[in-house]
Amino acid sequence: MFPSTSLVQEIGLAVLIVAALVWVLGLGRMLWDARFHHPEPGAYEGVAVIPAQRSAATHPMESVELTEAEEEAFAGLIRTIPLR
């Protein structure tokens, strides 16, 4: 190919050119597919930013029955929290 380069350098250059060509073709195909793929509205399957609020009726393990003394202690604790 070039008179001043060795055979190993020419093979390396050929491999580099083939790898660059494959990369460019892959990038072009990825961009072409993304250009024409429009997901349906409402088809988003990602994680919600704020999860849905659960009600106490969803699972019996998610609610706790408090005694009168516990309710009073909790109410007293809430009253100690400064509102600003």
PyRosetta script that sets phi, psi and omega in degrees:
from pyrosetta import init, pose_from_sequence

init()
pose = pose_from_sequence("MFPSTSLVQEIGLAVLIVAALVWVLGLGRMLWDARFHHPEPGAYEGVAVIPAQRSAATHPMESVELTEAEEEAFAGLIRTIPLR")
pose.set_psi(1, -70.8)
pose.set_omega(1, 175.6)
pose.set_phi(2, -108.9)
pose.set_psi(2, 137.7)
pose.set_omega(2, -176.4)
pose.set_phi(3, -69.2)
pose.set_psi(3, -22.9)
pose.set_omega(3, -175.4)
pose.set_phi(4, -99.6)
pose.set_psi(4, 7.3)
pose.set_omega(4, 179.7)
pose.set_phi(5, -114.3)
pose.set_psi(5, 150.5)
pose.set_omega(5, 180.0)
pose.set_phi(6, -82.0)
pose.set_psi(6, 171.1)
pose.set_omega(6, -179.4)
pose.set_phi(7, -64.6)
pose.set_psi(7, -38.5)
pose.set_omega(7, -180.0)
pose.set_phi(8, -64.0)
pose.set_psi(8, -40.8)
pose.set_omega(8, 178.4)
pose.set_phi(9, -65.9)
pose.set_psi(9, -38.3)
pose.set_omega(9, 178.3)
pose.set_phi(10, -66.3)
pose.set_psi(10, -39.8)
pose.set_omega(10, 177.3)
pose.set_phi(11, -65.2)
pose.set_psi(11, -43.0)
pose.set_omega(11, 178.0)
pose.set_phi(12, -61.5)
pose.set_psi(12, -41.1)
pose.set_omega(12, 178.2)
pose.set_phi(13, -65.0)
pose.set_psi(13, -40.4)
pose.set_omega(13, 178.9)
pose.set_phi(14, -64.9)
pose.set_psi(14, -42.2)
pose.set_omega(14, 178.4)
pose.set_phi(15, -63.9)
pose.set_psi(15, -41.9)
pose.set_omega(15, 179.1)
pose.set_phi(16, -63.2)
pose.set_psi(16, -41.0)
pose.set_omega(16, 179.3)
pose.set_phi(17, -66.9)
pose.set_psi(17, -41.5)
pose.set_omega(17, 178.5)
pose.set_phi(18, -64.5)
pose.set_psi(18, -42.7)
pose.set_omega(18, 179.3)
pose.set_phi(19, -63.3)
pose.set_psi(19, -41.7)
pose.set_omega(19, 178.5)
pose.set_phi(20, -64.8)
pose.set_psi(20, -39.6)
pose.set_omega(20, 178.6)
pose.set_phi(21, -65.1)
pose.set_psi(21, -44.0)
pose.set_omega(21, 178.0)
pose.set_phi(22, -62.3)
pose.set_psi(22, -41.0)
pose.set_omega(22, 179.7)
pose.set_phi(23, -63.9)
pose.set_psi(23, -44.7)
pose.set_omega(23, 179.9)
pose.set_phi(24, -64.2)
pose.set_psi(24, -42.0)
pose.set_omega(24, 178.3)
pose.set_phi(25, -65.0)
pose.set_psi(25, -41.1)
pose.set_omega(25, 177.9)
pose.set_phi(26, -64.7)
pose.set_psi(26, -42.1)
pose.set_omega(26, 177.9)
pose.set_phi(27, -64.1)
pose.set_psi(27, -42.2)
pose.set_omega(27, 178.1)
pose.set_phi(28, -62.8)
pose.set_psi(28, -41.8)
pose.set_omega(28, 179.2)
pose.set_phi(29, -66.1)
pose.set_psi(29, -40.7)
pose.set_omega(29, 179.3)
pose.set_phi(30, -62.9)
pose.set_psi(30, -43.5)
pose.set_omega(30, 179.1)
pose.set_phi(31, -68.7)
pose.set_psi(31, -37.2)
pose.set_omega(31, 179.1)
pose.set_phi(32, -65.5)
pose.set_psi(32, -42.3)
pose.set_omega(32, 178.8)
pose.set_phi(33, -67.1)
pose.set_psi(33, -37.9)
pose.set_omega(33, -179.6)
pose.set_phi(34, -70.7)
pose.set_psi(34, -25.8)
pose.set_omega(34, -178.0)
pose.set_phi(35, -68.9)
pose.set_psi(35, -34.6)
pose.set_omega(35, -175.3)
pose.set_phi(36, -104.9)
pose.set_psi(36, 0.4)
pose.set_omega(36, 179.9)
pose.set_phi(37, -97.9)
pose.set_psi(37, 110.0)
pose.set_omega(37, 178.8)
pose.set_phi(38, -117.3)
pose.set_psi(38, 111.4)
pose.set_omega(38, -179.5)
pose.set_phi(39, -68.2)
pose.set_psi(39, 151.7)
pose.set_omega(39, 179.0)
pose.set_phi(40, -67.9)
pose.set_psi(40, 145.7)
pose.set_omega(40, 175.8)
pose.set_phi(41, -64.5)
pose.set_psi(41, 134.6)
pose.set_omega(41, -178.3)
pose.set_phi(42, 88.0)
pose.set_psi(42, 1.0)
pose.set_omega(42, -179.4)
pose.set_phi(43, -93.3)
pose.set_psi(43, 10.4)
pose.set_omega(43, -179.4)
pose.set_phi(44, -69.4)
pose.set_psi(44, 126.8)
pose.set_omega(44, -177.1)
pose.set_phi(45, -114.0)
pose.set_psi(45, 24.2)
pose.set_omega(45, -178.9)
pose.set_phi(46, -80.5)
pose.set_psi(46, 179.8)
pose.set_omega(46, 179.3)
pose.set_phi(47, -78.5)
pose.set_psi(47, 134.4)
pose.set_omega(47, 177.9)
pose.set_phi(48, -68.5)
pose.set_psi(48, 145.5)
pose.set_omega(48, -179.6)
pose.set_phi(49, -67.8)
pose.set_psi(49, -47.9)
pose.set_omega(49, 177.3)
pose.set_phi(50, -116.9)
pose.set_psi(50, 120.7)
pose.set_omega(50, -177.8)
pose.set_phi(51, -67.3)
pose.set_psi(51, 156.5)
pose.set_omega(51, -179.8)
pose.set_phi(52, -65.5)
pose.set_psi(52, 144.0)
pose.set_omega(52, 179.8)
pose.set_phi(53, -73.2)
pose.set_psi(53, 132.2)
pose.set_omega(53, 179.3)
pose.set_phi(54, -91.9)
pose.set_psi(54, 149.0)
pose.set_omega(54, 174.3)
pose.set_phi(55, -97.8)
pose.set_psi(55, 163.5)
pose.set_omega(55, -178.7)
pose.set_phi(56, -67.6)
pose.set_psi(56, -19.4)
pose.set_omega(56, -177.6)
pose.set_phi(57, -82.2)
pose.set_psi(57, -4.6)
pose.set_omega(57, -176.3)
pose.set_phi(58, -70.5)
pose.set_psi(58, -40.3)
pose.set_omega(58, -178.4)
pose.set_phi(59, -149.9)
pose.set_psi(59, 134.3)
pose.set_omega(59, -176.9)
pose.set_phi(60, -65.8)
pose.set_psi(60, -21.7)
pose.set_omega(60, -179.2)
pose.set_phi(61, -78.5)
pose.set_psi(61, -7.8)
pose.set_omega(61, -177.5)
pose.set_phi(62, -93.6)
pose.set_psi(62, 2.5)
pose.set_omega(62, 177.3)
pose.set_phi(63, -124.8)
pose.set_psi(63, 147.9)
pose.set_omega(63, -178.5)
pose.set_phi(64, -129.1)
pose.set_psi(64, 131.4)
pose.set_omega(64, 175.8)
pose.set_phi(65, -84.9)
pose.set_psi(65, 127.6)
pose.set_omega(65, 179.6)
pose.set_phi(66, -104.3)
pose.set_psi(66, 147.5)
pose.set_omega(66, 174.0)
pose.set_phi(67, -79.7)
pose.set_psi(67, 171.2)
pose.set_omega(67, 179.3)
pose.set_phi(68, -60.6)
pose.set_psi(68, -41.1)
pose.set_omega(68, -179.2)
pose.set_phi(69, -65.9)
pose.set_psi(69, -38.7)
pose.set_omega(69, 178.6)
pose.set_phi(70, -67.9)
pose.set_psi(70, -39.4)
pose.set_omega(70, 177.9)
pose.set_phi(71, -63.8)
pose.set_psi(71, -41.7)
pose.set_omega(71, 178.4)
pose.set_phi(72, -65.5)
pose.set_psi(72, -41.6)
pose.set_omega(72, 178.8)
pose.set_phi(73, -64.3)
pose.set_psi(73, -40.5)
pose.set_omega(73, 179.0)
pose.set_phi(74, -66.4)
pose.set_psi(74, -42.3)
pose.set_omega(74, 178.7)
pose.set_phi(75, -62.5)
pose.set_psi(75, -40.4)
pose.set_omega(75, 177.0)
pose.set_phi(76, -64.6)
pose.set_psi(76, -38.1)
pose.set_omega(76, 178.0)
pose.set_phi(77, -65.4)
pose.set_psi(77, -41.1)
pose.set_omega(77, 178.6)
pose.set_phi(78, -64.5)
pose.set_psi(78, -38.0)
pose.set_omega(78, 179.9)
pose.set_phi(79, -66.2)
pose.set_psi(79, -23.3)
pose.set_omega(79, -179.0)
pose.set_phi(80, -80.9)
pose.set_psi(80, -12.6)
pose.set_omega(80, -179.1)
pose.set_phi(81, -75.9)
pose.set_psi(81, 122.8)
pose.set_omega(81, -179.8)
pose.set_phi(82, -71.7)
pose.set_psi(82, 137.1)
pose.set_omega(82, -179.8)
pose.set_phi(83, -88.5)
pose.set_psi(83, -11.9)
pose.set_omega(83, 175.2)
pose.set_phi(84, 148.6)
pose.dump_pdb("model.pdb")
